[in-house]
Amino acid sequence: MTTSGSLRRRAVAAAAAVGALALVVGCGGSDDSATGGGKKDGKVTITMGLYGVMGLKETGLLEQYEKENPGVEIKAEIAGDEQTYYTALQTRLAAGKGLKDIQGIEVGRAKEITDTQADKFADFSKVPGLDHFLPWKESQITTADGKVLGLGTDIGPMAVCYRKDYFAKAGLPTERDQVAKLWEGDWKKYVEVGRTFKKDYKGGKVAYMDAASGLFNAMIYGSPEQFYDEKGELIYDSNPAVKEAWGLAADAAEDGLTAKLRQFQPGWDPGLANGTFATAVCPAWMLSHISEKAGPANKGKWDVAKAPKGANWGGSFLGVVEQSPVKEEAKKLVAWLTAPEQQAHVFKEIGNIPSSRQALDSPEVKNATSAYFSGAPIGQIFGAAAQEIPDKQVLGRKDGTIKDTFSQGLTLIEQQGTARDKAWRTTAERIEKAVG
């Protein structure tokens, strides 16, 4: 895998997303102009609502499907911001209009969709040839009565991205296998390495990690249960995994190991470009963003090492709206887009890790390396990480909202010096208000 083409595609995608986002925002729930496709004069039009860089349009898959199916036209709108996209989707689901035939669903929204919107989405459980997905991936979008409301695109197995040059200036190993051994098996070791880095680094003001919230996310997503239990009850305030993640992330913040940033929030991209931190916990899909924002000047300075423990952060699905006038054609397109061959293609082009077991075992994935990240064997690193993710992943209705609220709470400690107990209370109050 090379990154030069990926950067060009992402730049184009980002420009397109800005316009698409304006379109999504401008066509709230009352606008009937943004509706599903249909059939006319022997031609089928299928509409898609996507977000971020899911890789379906950016890697040419939609054009390929149209060429292989001459009677099909695909119209995709891509929003740059998932939060804005999902707000618009909720409005349209409630109104029963303005929906696309195919809608992207982020994993943090999957439980809310399966619990409250199952009747709005078509069932894939009887579609043949879908046994290639990782078992826990399909379970995330399956209702209690066995309806499968979408098919998986990517997943987000975790690793640690690090600056080799900065590690050298701190007297730490720089070779990825040796780096991984520094924190093998325990996130506490990762933080301890940070204390060593801070003490021994010679070469200016550089933080060990970008964000306490990144560490928090990595830790909680390695646990089968996070914010909810299997009964759908909130357990974030009693779950030992959440308490441990909060405590260690707070330690990192209070010890001055972070750059006091939040990933994907203002200041983080300049931090990448200016080299203000040495490590970032990185799910696979983040590599393209880092390479783009850190820029050509930092190519070869970054590398990728195995994370202390396996975890999954992120991933998406494609669902088909039940009332779509081209429901069967849309389901056929979704099955094709998420087939092993297409998932391997997306990985090869932009690095999104497949949710298909067959794709993970393909040469395109297993043999992939990243020139930007010092030739790191990212196919092997993230493929192995995917196998360590717990088979059981209990999701909740407001997982995405709760995760964001915890990130904000840790920012209180990092940026404002708020005591961790007070920050926890503030976070809990915000969560209760948001999900109550």
C-alpha positions as CSV (number, residue, x, y, z in Angstrom):
1,M,0.0,0.0,0.0
2,T,1.3,3.4,-0.9
3,T,0.0,6.7,0.5
4,S,0.5,9.3,-2.3
5,G,-2.6,8.3,-4.1
6,S,-4.5,8.1,-0.8
7,L,-3.6,11.7,0.0
8,R,-4.8,13.0,-3.4
9,R,-8.1,11.1,-3.0
10,R,-8.6,12.3,0.5
11,A,-8.0,15.9,-0.6
12,V,-10.6,15.6,-3.3
13,A,-12.9,13.9,-0.9
14,A,-12.5,16.6,1.6
15,A,-13.4,19.3,-0.9
16,A,-16.4,17.3,-2.0
17,A,-17.5,16.7,1.5
18,V,-17.6,20.5,2.3
19,G,-20.2,21.0,-0.5
20,A,-22.0,17.8,0.4
21,L,-22.2,18.8,4.1
22,A,-23.8,22.2,3.1
23,L,-26.3,20.2,1.1
24,V,-27.1,17.9,4.0
25,V,-27.5,20.8,6.4
26,G,-29.6,22.8,3.9
27,C,-32.0,20.0,3.2
28,G,-33.4,19.3,6.7
29,G,-36.3,16.9,7.3
30,S,-38.9,19.0,5.3
31,D,-37.1,19.0,2.0
32,D,-38.5,16.4,-0.4
33,S,-35.8,17.1,-3.1
34,A,-33.3,14.8,-1.3
35,T,-35.2,11.5,-1.6
36,G,-34.7,7.9,-2.7
37,G,-34.1,6.8,-6.3
38,G,-36.5,4.9,-8.5
39,K,-37.0,3.2,-11.9
40,K,-37.7,5.0,-15.1
41,D,-37.3,4.0,-18.8
42,G,-35.6,0.8,-17.8
43,K,-33.0,2.5,-15.7
44,V,-32.6,2.2,-11.9
45,T,-31.3,5.1,-9.8
46,I,-30.0,4.3,-6.3
47,T,-29.3,7.1,-3.9
48,M,-26.8,6.9,-1.0
49,G,-26.2,9.0,2.1
50,L,-22.6,8.7,3.4
51,Y,-20.2,10.5,5.7
52,G,-16.5,11.0,6.1
53,V,-14.2,9.0,3.9
54,M,-16.0,5.6,3.7
55,G,-14.0,4.8,0.6
56,L,-16.9,3.7,-1.6
57,K,-16.9,6.7,-3.9
58,E,-13.3,7.8,-3.3
59,T,-11.8,4.5,-4.6
60,G,-14.0,4.3,-7.7
61,L,-16.3,1.4,-6.6
62,L,-19.5,3.2,-7.4
63,E,-18.3,3.9,-10.9
64,Q,-17.2,0.3,-11.3
65,Y,-20.6,-1.0,-10.2
66,E,-22.3,1.3,-12.8
67,K,-20.0,0.0,-15.5
68,E,-20.7,-3.6,-14.6
69,N,-24.4,-2.8,-14.3
70,P,-25.2,-0.5,-17.2
71,G,-28.9,0.0,-16.2
72,V,-27.9,1.4,-12.8
73,E,-27.1,5.0,-11.8
74,I,-25.8,5.7,-8.3
75,K,-26.1,9.2,-6.7
76,A,-24.1,9.6,-3.5
77,E,-24.1,12.5,-1.1
78,I,-21.2,12.6,1.4
79,A,-21.2,14.7,4.6
80,G,-17.9,15.6,6.1
81,D,-19.1,15.5,9.7
82,E,-20.9,12.4,11.0
83,Q,-22.6,14.2,13.8
84,T,-24.3,16.6,11.4
85,Y,-25.1,13.7,9.1
86,Y,-26.7,11.6,11.8
87,T,-28.8,14.5,13.1
88,A,-30.2,15.0,9.6
89,L,-30.8,11.2,9.3
90,Q,-32.8,11.2,12.6
91,T,-34.9,14.1,11.4
92,R,-35.6,12.3,8.1
93,L,-36.4,9.0,9.8
94,A,-38.9,10.8,12.1
95,A,-40.5,12.6,9.2
96,G,-40.5,9.6,6.9
97,K,-39.2,11.5,3.9
98,G,-35.9,12.9,2.6
99,L,-34.2,9.5,3.1
100,K,-31.7,7.9,0.7
101,D,-32.1,4.4,-0.5
102,I,-28.9,3.5,1.2
103,Q,-27.8,5.2,4.5
104,G,-24.4,4.9,6.2
105,I,-24.6,4.0,9.9
106,E,-21.7,4.6,12.3
107,V,-21.1,1.9,14.9
108,G,-21.8,4.3,17.7
109,R,-25.3,4.8,16.3
110,A,-26.0,1.1,15.6
111,K,-27.7,0.2,18.9
112,E,-30.0,3.2,18.7
113,I,-31.0,2.2,15.1
114,T,-31.6,-1.5,16.0
115,D,-33.6,-0.5,19.2
116,T,-35.7,2.4,17.8
117,Q,-35.6,2.4,14.0
118,A,-35.7,-1.3,13.1
119,D,-38.9,-1.0,11.1
120,K,-37.4,1.7,8.9
121,F,-34.6,-0.5,7.6
122,A,-34.6,-3.6,5.4
123,D,-33.5,-7.0,6.7
124,F,-30.4,-8.7,5.3
125,S,-30.6,-11.9,7.4
126,K,-31.9,-14.0,4.4
127,V,-29.4,-12.6,1.9
128,P,-27.1,-15.5,0.8
129,G,-23.3,-15.4,0.9
130,L,-22.9,-13.1,4.0
131,D,-21.0,-15.5,6.3
132,H,-17.7,-13.8,5.6
133,F,-18.1,-11.1,8.2
134,L,-16.4,-11.1,11.6
135,P,-19.1,-12.5,14.0
136,W,-19.0,-9.5,16.3
137,K,-19.4,-7.0,13.5
138,E,-22.7,-8.5,12.3
139,S,-24.0,-8.7,15.9
140,Q,-23.6,-5.0,16.3
141,I,-26.4,-4.3,13.7
142,T,-28.7,-7.2,14.6
143,T,-32.0,-6.8,16.4
144,A,-33.1,-8.9,19.3
145,D,-35.4,-10.8,17.0
146,G,-32.6,-11.5,14.5
147,K,-33.1,-8.8,11.8
148,V,-29.8,-7.7,10.3
149,L,-30.3,-4.0,9.4
150,G,-27.1,-3.4,7.5
151,L,-23.8,-4.9,6.3
152,G,-20.4,-3.9,7.6
153,T,-17.8,-1.8,5.7
154,D,-14.7,-1.2,7.9
155,I,-13.7,-1.7,11.4
156,G,-11.2,0.2,13.7
157,P,-8.6,-2.1,15.2
158,M,-6.1,-0.1,17.3
159,A,-2.4,0.4,17.2
160,V,-0.1,3.2,18.4
161,C,1.4,5.6,15.9
162,Y,4.7,7.1,17.1
163,R,7.4,9.5,16.0
164,K,10.7,7.5,15.7
165,D,12.8,10.7,15.7
166,Y,11.3,11.8,19.0
167,F,11.7,8.4,20.6
168,A,15.4,8.5,19.6
169,K,15.8,11.9,21.3
170,A,14.3,10.5,24.5
171,G,16.7,7.5,24.4
172,L,13.9,5.1,23.7
173,P,13.9,2.2,21.2
174,T,12.7,3.2,17.7
175,E,12.2,-0.2,16.0
176,R,8.5,-1.0,16.0
177,D,8.8,-4.5,17.6
178,Q,10.9,-3.2,20.4
179,V,8.6,-0.2,20.9
180,A,5.6,-2.6,21.2
181,K,7.4,-4.6,23.9
182,L,7.8,-1.4,26.0
183,W,4.0,-1.4,26.7
184,E,3.0,-5.0,25.8
185,G,-0.1,-6.2,27.6
186,D,-0.9,-3.2,29.7
187,W,-1.9,0.4,28.9
188,K,-0.3,1.5,32.3
189,K,3.0,0.6,30.7
190,Y,2.2,3.0,27.8
191,V,1.7,5.8,30.3
192,E,4.8,4.8,32.2
193,V,6.8,5.1,28.9
194,G,5.3,8.6,28.6
195,R,6.8,9.5,32.0
196,T,10.2,8.3,30.8
197,F,9.8,10.2,27.6
198,K,8.9,13.4,29.4
199,K,11.9,13.1,31.8
200,D,14.5,12.2,29.1
201,Y,13.4,13.9,25.9
202,K,16.0,16.3,24.6
203,G,15.0,18.6,21.8
204,G,12.4,21.2,22.7
205,K,8.8,21.1,23.8
206,V,7.1,17.9,22.7
207,A,4.3,16.1,24.5
208,Y,4.3,12.3,24.7
209,M,0.7,11.8,23.5
210,D,-1.8,14.0,21.8
211,A,-4.9,13.5,23.9
212,A,-6.0,11.8,27.1
213,S,-9.3,11.0,25.4
214,G,-7.5,8.9,22.8
215,L,-6.1,6.7,25.5
216,F,-9.5,6.5,27.2
217,N,-11.2,5.4,23.9
218,A,-8.5,2.7,23.3
219,M,-9.0,1.2,26.8
220,I,-12.8,1.1,26.9
221,Y,-13.1,-0.3,23.4
222,G,-11.1,-3.3,24.5
223,S,-13.8,-4.3,26.9
224,P,-16.9,-6.3,25.9
225,E,-19.0,-3.9,27.9
226,Q,-18.5,-0.1,28.0
227,F,-21.4,2.2,28.8
228,Y,-24.3,-0.2,28.8
229,D,-25.0,-3.8,29.8
230,E,-26.8,-6.4,27.7
231,K,-30.1,-5.3,29.2
232,G,-29.6,-1.8,27.9
233,E,-29.0,-0.3,31.3
234,L,-26.4,2.4,31.8
235,I,-23.3,1.1,33.6
236,Y,-20.7,3.7,32.8
237,D,-20.6,4.9,36.4
238,S,-20.0,1.4,37.8
239,N,-18.2,-0.4,35.0
240,P,-14.6,-1.1,36.2
241,A,-13.3,-0.8,32.6
242,V,-14.6,2.7,32.4
243,K,-13.3,3.7,35.8
244,E,-9.9,2.3,35.0
245,A,-9.7,4.1,31.6
246,W,-10.8,7.4,33.2
247,G,-8.3,7.1,36.0
248,L,-5.3,6.3,33.7
249,A,-6.3,9.0,31.2
250,A,-6.6,11.5,34.1
251,D,-3.1,10.4,35.3
252,A,-1.7,11.2,31.8
253,A,-3.4,14.6,31.8
254,E,-2.4,15.6,35.3
255,D,1.2,14.4,34.7
256,G,1.6,16.7,31.7
257,L,2.0,13.9,29.2
258,T,-0.5,15.1,26.7
259,A,-0.6,18.0,24.2
260,K,-4.0,19.0,25.7
261,L,-5.8,18.3,22.4
262,R,-8.8,16.4,21.3
263,Q,-8.5,14.2,18.2
264,F,-10.2,15.8,15.1
265,Q,-11.0,19.0,17.0
266,P,-9.3,22.4,16.4
267,G,-5.6,22.3,17.1
268,W,-5.1,18.6,16.5
269,D,-4.3,18.9,12.8
270,P,-1.8,21.7,13.3
271,G,-0.3,19.6,16.1
272,L,0.3,16.8,13.5
273,A,1.8,19.3,11.0
274,N,4.0,21.0,13.6
275,G,5.1,17.8,15.4
276,T,3.9,18.8,18.9
277,F,3.4,15.2,20.2
278,A,5.2,11.9,19.8
279,T,2.4,9.3,19.9
280,A,-1.3,8.9,19.1
281,V,-3.5,5.9,19.7
282,C,-4.6,5.2,16.2
283,P,-7.3,3.0,14.7
284,A,-6.5,1.9,11.2
285,W,-8.8,4.5,9.6
286,M,-6.8,7.3,11.2
287,L,-3.6,6.6,9.3
288,S,-4.7,8.4,6.2
289,H,-5.7,11.5,8.2
290,I,-2.3,11.6,10.0
291,S,-0.4,11.2,6.8
292,E,-2.4,14.0,5.1
293,K,-2.3,16.5,8.0
294,A,1.3,15.8,9.1
295,G,2.3,16.3,5.5
296,P,5.2,15.2,3.2
297,A,7.8,16.8,5.5
298,N,7.1,14.2,8.1
299,K,7.0,11.1,5.9
300,G,9.3,8.4,7.3
301,K,9.3,10.0,10.8
302,W,6.2,8.2,11.8
303,D,5.9,4.4,12.5
304,V,3.2,2.0,13.8
305,A,3.5,-0.3,16.7
306,K,1.2,-2.9,18.2
307,A,-1.1,-1.6,20.9
308,P,-0.9,-2.9,24.5
309,K,-4.3,-4.7,24.1
310,G,-6.7,-5.3,21.3
311,A,-9.6,-2.9,20.8
312,N,-11.9,-1.6,18.2
313,W,-12.7,2.1,17.7
314,G,-15.1,2.9,14.9
315,G,-16.4,1.3,11.8
316,S,-19.5,1.6,9.7
317,F,-22.4,-0.2,8.1
318,L,-24.6,0.3,5.0
319,G,-28.3,0.0,5.6
320,V,-31.2,0.0,3.1
321,V,-34.4,2.0,3.9
322,E,-37.4,-0.3,4.0
323,Q,-39.6,2.0,2.0
324,S,-37.1,2.5,-0.8
325,P,-38.7,2.1,-4.3
326,V,-35.5,0.2,-5.3
327,K,-35.0,-1.8,-2.1
328,E,-33.9,-5.1,-3.8
329,E,-31.5,-3.3,-6.2
330,A,-30.1,-1.3,-3.2
331,K,-29.6,-4.5,-1.1
332,K,-27.8,-6.1,-4.1
333,L,-25.5,-3.0,-4.3
334,V,-24.8,-3.1,-0.6
335,A,-23.9,-6.8,-0.7
336,W,-21.5,-6.1,-3.6
337,L,-19.9,-3.0,-1.9
338,T,-19.2,-5.0,1.3
339,A,-18.0,-8.2,-0.4
340,P,-14.5,-9.3,0.5
341,E,-13.0,-8.2,-2.9
342,Q,-14.4,-4.7,-2.6
343,Q,-13.4,-4.4,1.1
344,A,-9.8,-5.4,0.2
345,H,-9.8,-2.9,-2.6
346,V,-10.8,0.0,-0.2
347,F,-8.1,-1.1,2.2
348,K,-5.5,-1.1,-0.6
349,E,-6.5,2.4,-1.7
350,I,-7.1,4.3,1.5
351,G,-6.4,1.9,4.4
352,N,-9.8,1.2,5.9
353,I,-9.5,-2.2,7.6
354,P,-12.1,-4.8,6.3
355,S,-14.8,-6.3,8.5
356,S,-14.7,-9.3,6.3
357,R,-12.6,-12.3,7.5
358,Q,-11.9,-13.3,3.9
359,A,-10.7,-9.8,3.1
360,L,-8.4,-9.8,6.1
361,D,-6.8,-13.0,4.9
362,S,-6.3,-11.7,1.3
363,P,-2.8,-10.9,0.0
364,E,-3.9,-7.3,-0.7
365,V,-4.4,-6.8,3.1
366,K,-1.9,-9.2,4.7
367,N,1.0,-7.9,2.6
368,A,0.2,-4.2,2.7
369,T,2.8,-1.7,3.9
370,S,2.8,2.1,4.4
371,A,5.5,4.1,2.8
372,Y,4.5,7.1,4.9
373,F,4.8,5.2,8.2
374,S,8.3,3.9,7.6
375,G,7.2,0.9,5.6
376,A,5.2,-0.5,8.5
377,P,3.4,-3.8,7.7
378,I,0.0,-2.3,8.5
379,G,-1.9,-5.2,7.0
380,Q,-0.3,-7.5,9.5
381,I,-0.4,-5.1,12.5
382,F,-4.1,-4.2,12.1
383,G,-5.1,-7.6,10.8
384,A,-3.7,-9.2,14.0
385,A,-5.3,-6.5,16.1
386,A,-8.7,-7.3,14.6
387,Q,-8.4,-10.9,15.7
388,E,-7.8,-9.7,19.3
389,I,-11.0,-7.7,19.5
390,P,-13.5,-9.4,21.9
391,D,-16.1,-11.5,20.1
392,K,-18.7,-9.9,22.3
393,Q,-19.3,-6.2,21.8
394,V,-22.2,-4.7,23.9
395,L,-23.4,-1.5,22.4
396,G,-25.8,1.1,23.7
397,R,-28.2,3.6,22.3
398,K,-26.2,6.7,23.1
399,D,-22.6,5.3,22.9
400,G,-21.4,8.0,20.5
401,T,-22.9,10.8,22.7
402,I,-21.4,9.3,25.9
403,K,-18.0,8.9,24.3
404,D,-18.0,12.5,23.2
405,T,-19.0,13.6,26.7
406,F,-16.2,11.7,28.3
407,S,-13.8,13.3,25.9
408,Q,-15.0,16.7,26.9
409,G,-14.7,15.8,30.5
410,L,-11.0,14.8,30.1
411,T,-10.5,18.1,28.3
412,L,-11.6,19.9,31.5
413,I,-8.6,18.2,33.3
414,E,-6.2,18.8,30.4
415,Q,-7.0,22.4,29.4
416,Q,-8.6,23.9,32.5
417,G,-6.9,22.0,35.3
418,T,-10.2,20.8,36.8
419,A,-9.8,18.2,39.5
420,R,-10.6,14.7,38.2
421,D,-13.4,14.1,40.7
422,K,-15.1,17.4,39.7
423,A,-14.6,16.6,36.0
424,W,-16.2,13.2,36.5
425,R,-19.2,14.7,38.3
426,T,-19.6,17.2,35.5
427,T,-19.3,14.5,32.9
428,A,-21.9,12.3,34.7
429,E,-24.4,15.2,34.9
430,R,-23.9,15.9,31.1
431,I,-24.4,12.2,30.3
432,E,-27.6,12.0,32.4
433,K,-29.0,15.1,30.7
434,A,-28.0,13.9,27.2
435,V,-29.5,10.3,27.5
436,G,-32.3,11.0,30.0
